[in-house]
Each structure stands twice: as C-alpha cells, then as structure tokens.
C-alpha cells in the first residue's frame, strides 16, 4: 500500500500544474471558487470532529445493520442515508457511515446500498451533493433556483429512484 499524505499530494500536483502550464498563478487563483472550497473543507473538518467525538457511533451505531431479506430494513437504511446526506452532503455522509460497514454480516451488499442511496440522495436538495452546489453557484447570474423549487423535482426523483434501486439490490 502506498503511504502518502493526501493534502501534500494535492498541493504538489497543483504546484506542478501551475509550473508546467503557461498560466500565471494569480490567474489560476482568481478562477477558484473560494466559497465552495471553504464550504467543502469545512464539511470535512466538521465530519472528522464528529467522528473523533464519537458522535457517529452514538447516532448511527444504533442502526440495525443486519438487514437480511427485509425490504423495510433496506429502505430504512436507505432513508437514513438520504437524511444524513442532505444534512451534511453525500460525500461526508459516506465518510460517516463507512466505519460501520466492515462489521456487517454482508458488507458487500451494504457498501452497494450505501453507494446507491448516497448517490441518489444527492438529488433531493441543493445541499445533497457538491455537484448541485457547483451548478447553482455557476448559474447564479443566469438562474435563481430556490431550495423549494429544487425540492419539487428532487423529492419525487429521489423517492422513486431510491426505492427502485433498493429493490434491485435486494433481489
């Protein structure tokens, strides 16, 4: 296994891109969406704090992960992923659930369920996925999509796709 420090690798690669290209660092830095970058960094910092404080085990440790063939249990797990993904965004939500899965009797099925539910959960609200935030931020001068406008489409899409995805995975 490679032993590397991800932030160092990211900074090193960013430096190489700037040095190898003809771009001036100032021009590259002007194009960075600092608000989104700080929001995303803040989410990861908060999630790490939540994990280290033991809140993940306290909040999510109560979930009965022995889902068996019970469709209601599978949908319940998917529902919890949808809620958490729309409170903290789907990538940090996956980081919160990840430590619980290796202890599951069937980790492969639960990893697939987590991947499906967290991905589709991103469709529910604007904050469900960082991609949504990027689109809304990029389009802010041309379009003003409110939280409720997005939810009108996101709610039915998320419910239908997660239910179908869960049924497919349980079969």
C-alpha positions as CSV (number, residue, x, y, z in Angstrom):
1,X,0.0,0.0,0.0
2,X,1.2,3.5,-0.7
3,X,1.8,5.6,2.3
4,X,1.1,9.2,1.3
5,X,-0.4,12.4,2.8
6,X,-3.4,13.4,0.5
7,X,-3.2,17.1,1.2
8,X,0.5,17.1,0.3
9,X,-0.1,15.2,-2.9
10,X,-2.9,17.6,-3.9
11,X,-0.7,20.7,-3.2
12,X,2.2,19.1,-5.1
13,X,0.1,18.3,-8.1
14,X,-1.5,21.8,-8.1
15,X,2.0,23.3,-8.0
16,X,3.1,21.1,-10.9
17,X,0.1,22.2,-13.0
18,X,0.8,25.9,-12.3
19,X,4.6,25.5,-13.0
20,X,4.1,23.3,-16.1
21,X,1.4,25.5,-17.7
22,X,1.6,29.0,-19.1
23,X,-1.0,30.2,-16.5
24,X,0.0,32.8,-14.1
25,X,-0.7,31.6,-10.5
26,X,-2.7,34.8,-10.0
27,X,-5.0,34.0,-12.9
28,X,-5.4,30.4,-11.7
29,X,-6.2,31.6,-8.1
30,X,-8.8,34.1,-9.4
31,X,-10.8,31.3,-11.0
32,X,-11.0,29.3,-7.8
33,X,-14.5,29.3,-6.2
34,X,-13.2,30.1,-2.7
35,X,-16.7,30.0,-1.1
36,X,-17.3,26.5,-2.3
37,X,-13.8,25.4,-1.5
38,X,-14.1,26.6,2.1
39,X,-17.6,25.1,2.4
40,X,-16.3,21.7,1.3
41,X,-13.2,21.9,3.5
42,X,-15.4,22.9,6.4
43,X,-17.7,20.0,5.9
44,X,-14.7,17.6,6.1
45,X,-13.3,19.3,9.2
46,X,-16.7,19.1,11.0
47,X,-17.2,15.4,9.9
48,X,-13.8,14.5,11.2
49,X,-14.6,16.2,14.5
50,X,-18.0,14.4,14.7
51,X,-16.2,11.1,14.1
52,X,-13.5,11.7,16.7
53,X,-16.0,12.9,19.3
54,X,-17.7,9.5,19.0
55,X,-21.0,11.0,17.7
56,X,-21.0,8.7,14.7
57,X,-21.2,5.6,16.9
58,X,-23.7,7.4,19.2
59,X,-26.0,8.4,16.3
60,X,-25.5,5.8,13.7
61,X,-24.4,2.9,15.9
62,X,-28.0,2.3,16.9
63,X,-28.8,1.3,13.3
64,X,-29.6,-2.4,13.0
65,X,-27.3,-3.2,10.1
66,X,-28.4,-6.9,9.9
67,X,-30.9,-6.1,7.2
68,X,-31.5,-9.7,6.0
69,X,-34.1,-10.0,3.2
70,X,-36.4,-7.5,4.9
71,X,-37.2,-4.8,2.3
72,X,-38.4,-2.4,5.1
73,X,-35.0,-2.6,6.8
74,X,-33.2,-2.0,3.5
75,X,-35.5,1.0,2.8
76,X,-34.9,2.2,6.4
77,X,-31.2,2.2,5.9
78,X,-31.5,4.0,2.6
79,X,-33.8,6.5,4.2
80,X,-31.2,7.2,6.9
81,X,-28.6,7.7,4.3
82,X,-30.9,10.2,2.4
83,X,-31.4,12.2,5.6
84,X,-27.8,12.3,6.6
85,X,-26.7,13.0,3.0
86,X,-29.0,16.0,2.9
87,X,-27.8,17.4,6.2
88,X,-24.1,17.2,5.5
89,X,-23.9,16.4,1.7
90,X,-23.4,13.0,0.3
91,X,-19.6,12.7,0.4
92,X,-19.2,13.5,4.1
93,X,-22.2,11.2,4.8
94,X,-20.4,8.3,3.2
95,X,-17.4,9.0,5.4
96,X,-19.7,8.8,8.5
97,X,-21.3,5.5,7.5
98,X,-18.0,3.9,6.3
99,X,-16.7,2.7,9.7
100,X,-19.9,0.9,10.4
101,X,-20.0,-1.3,7.3
102,X,-17.0,-3.7,7.8
103,X,-18.8,-5.1,10.9
104,X,-21.9,-6.0,8.8
105,X,-22.6,-9.7,8.1
106,X,-22.7,-8.9,4.4
107,X,-20.5,-5.9,3.8
108,X,-20.6,-6.0,0.0
109,X,-24.4,-5.6,-0.1
110,X,-24.2,-2.8,2.4
111,X,-21.5,-1.0,0.5
112,X,-23.6,-1.2,-2.6
113,X,-26.6,0.0,-0.8
114,X,-24.7,2.9,0.7
115,X,-23.2,3.9,-2.7
116,X,-26.6,3.8,-4.4
117,X,-28.5,5.6,-1.6
118,X,-25.9,8.3,-1.1
119,X,-25.5,9.0,-4.8
120,X,-29.3,9.2,-5.4
121,X,-29.8,11.2,-2.1
122,X,-27.8,14.0,-3.8
123,X,-30.8,14.6,-6.0
124,X,-33.2,15.5,-3.1
125,X,-31.9,19.0,-2.2
126,X,-29.4,21.6,-3.3
127,X,-27.0,20.6,-0.5
128,X,-27.4,16.9,-1.0
129,X,-24.5,16.9,-3.5
130,X,-21.5,19.2,-4.0
131,X,-22.2,18.9,-7.7
132,X,-25.5,20.7,-7.1
133,X,-23.8,23.5,-5.3
134,X,-21.3,23.9,-8.1
135,X,-24.1,24.1,-10.7
136,X,-26.1,26.6,-8.7
137,X,-23.1,28.7,-7.9
138,X,-22.0,28.7,-11.6
139,X,-25.5,29.6,-12.8
140,X,-26.3,32.2,-10.2
141,X,-26.1,35.1,-12.6
142,X,-28.4,33.5,-15.2
143,X,-30.8,31.5,-12.9
144,X,-32.0,31.7,-9.4
145,X,-33.2,28.3,-8.3
146,X,-34.6,28.3,-4.8
147,X,-34.3,25.4,-2.3
148,X,-38.1,24.7,-2.6
149,X,-38.0,24.9,-6.4
150,X,-35.3,22.3,-6.5
151,X,-37.1,20.2,-3.8
152,X,-40.2,20.0,-6.0
153,X,-38.2,18.0,-8.6
154,X,-35.7,16.4,-6.2
155,X,-38.2,14.8,-3.8
156,X,-40.1,12.6,-6.3
157,X,-37.0,11.8,-8.2
158,X,-35.1,10.7,-5.1
159,X,-38.0,8.7,-3.6
160,X,-38.7,6.8,-6.9
161,X,-35.0,6.1,-7.7
162,X,-34.0,5.1,-4.2
163,X,-37.0,2.7,-3.8
164,X,-36.3,1.1,-7.3
165,X,-32.5,0.9,-6.6
166,X,-33.1,-0.7,-3.2
167,X,-35.5,-3.3,-4.6
168,X,-33.0,-4.1,-7.4
169,X,-30.2,-4.6,-4.8
170,X,-32.3,-6.8,-2.5
171,X,-33.3,-9.2,-5.4
